[in-house]
């Protein structure tokens, strides 16, 4: 009974919080700024080691003042899970910044199930991510950004749950984004496109574990890429077709992932920008990038399929200032 009571309480709080969810909207100058934090790896019982992650978040948020923060997984790296999540969310909540979370492979390993950490997050202020019902995983959702001049949707942010380890004993390594999730995305994309008179809205996609196309791009003859590529792409052994679906739907213009701490490169593959975020964590797990932690920033322009992106470091230096048609 106590467990049921706890769940009902969480659901009630989530209902209230969702009723008060912020509206995402382009500014009058047509801009909308997203900050991507990734792999924060907070350890509640090691606050000194984790402090560099929170300091980094505070520094980036003060410098960039984003309209939305997307965290692409591995927020926590040890139990207790929920107090650790509270510490990670504190810089966002105190600034009243809307945020969305796509879970990583480590988040569910800290004594709380993936389902229950999602339920917990949905009770938090300024959380924008409410997972799609009946779709595998717990961080699949689409957020629309309204036009500066009216309430019409002008851009879309998709988040996907890239899960954790493979569930099939004959396939080793990481799990993949399932066909049911791809179908959900296709249907959601069609719905949004139809509402926009048959014209696809420019969309961004965020998840934790990169799909195989990051690896394909790096062996493409003549490919151009910018940034660090200090480890192999840690992608699943299975490709369930999400990238192909994005090409067919003609809406996604940029994909942003985490997971590989020693990579922050950005490239283009068949017209879609593929980028890593910048490792955002502290000294609780490996990271060898010479300038230290930071975050990726993405600035959209209403009415355009192009965008600008850069990396903001913890000490306010900027790397990779690029236009998406680089």
Secondary structure, 3 states (H helix, E strand, C coil): CHHHHHHHHHHHHHHHHHHCCCCCECCCCCEEEEEEEECCCECCCCHHHHHHHHHHHHHHHHHHCCCEEEECCCCECCCCHHHHHHHHHHHHHHHCCCEEECCCCCHHHCCCCHHHHHHHHCCCCCECCCCCCCCCCCCCEEEEEECCCCCCEEEEEEECCCCCECCCCCCCCECCCCHHHHHHHHHHHHHHHHHCCCCCCCEEEECCCCCCHHHHHHCCCCCCEECCECCCCCCCCCCCCHHHHHHHHCCEEEEEECCCCCECCEEEECCEEEEECCECCCCCCCCCCCCCCEEEEEEEECCCCCEEEEEEECCCCEEEEEECCC
